[in-house]
């Protein structure tokens, strides 16, 4: 759905709403993947995700038939929140 933060438009194998959820945890500067509200499954590196699991750079997420590579925009070396605070 175009109401989602990330929309895989035109991919009929993906649930329209909340197939999977990706969360950034700022205190530990880590990303988590967890099941969404959909009845459909999704996979991390070919393993089904049934509860929150930490994402690592270049992990493969399969949502429906779409396979996506996780490329984080922040990590231990760079964090948007820290960067904004340093610029003030």
C-alpha positions in Angstrom: 0.0 0.0 0.0 1.2 3.5 -0.6 0.3 4.3 3.0 3.3 2.2 4.2 6.8 3.6 4.8 8.2 1.2 2.2 5.8 0.1 -0.6 6.6 -2.7 -3.1 4.2 -1.4 -5.7 3.2 -3.8 -8.4 4.4 -6.9 -6.4 1.2 -9.0 -6.1 2.9 -11.6 -3.8 3.3 -9.0 -1.0 0.5 -8.1 1.4 -0.7 -4.6 1.0 -0.3 -3.6 4.6 2.4 -4.5 7.2 3.7 -7.7 5.7 6.9 -7.1 7.8 8.1 -4.4 10.1 11.6 -3.0 10.3 12.5 -1.1 13.5 15.6 1.0 14.3 16.6 0.8 18.0 18.6 4.0 18.6 20.1 3.1 22.0 22.0 0.1 20.6 22.1 1.5 17.0 20.6 -1.7 15.6 17.8 -2.7 13.3 15.2 -5.4 14.0 12.9 -7.2 11.7 9.6 -8.6 12.9 6.4 -10.1 11.5 3.8 -7.6 10.6 0.0 -7.9 10.9 -0.2 -9.9 7.7 -1.0 -13.6 7.7 1.8 -14.1 5.2 5.3 -15.1 6.2 8.6 -13.4 5.5 12.1 -14.7 5.6 15.5 -13.4 6.7 18.4 -15.3 4.9 15.9 -18.1 4.0 14.8 -18.5 7.7 11.2 -17.7 8.6 10.8 -14.7 10.9 8.3 -15.4 13.7 9.6 -13.0 16.3 11.9 -9.9 16.3 15.4 -10.6 15.0 18.4 -8.4 14.6 19.3 -7.3 11.0 22.9 -7.2 9.8 24.3 -5.5 6.7 23.6 -7.4 3.5 21.0 -9.7 5.1 18.4 -10.9 2.6 14.8 -10.3 3.3 12.2 -12.2 1.3 8.8 -10.6 1.3 6.4 -12.6 -0.9 8.5 -13.3 -4.0 10.6 -10.1 -3.7 14.1 -10.5 -2.3 15.6 -7.3 -0.8 19.1 -6.7 0.6 19.3 -4.8 3.8 21.8 -1.8 3.6 21.7 0.2 6.8 22.1 4.0 6.6 23.6 4.2 10.0 25.8 1.9 12.2 28.4 2.1 15.0 30.5 4.5 12.9 27.6 6.9 11.8 24.2 7.7 13.3 21.9 10.4 12.0 20.9 11.5 15.6 24.5 11.9 16.6 25.4 13.7 13.4 22.5 16.3 13.9 23.6 16.9 17.5 27.2 17.6 16.5 26.1 20.1 13.9 24.3 22.2 16.4 
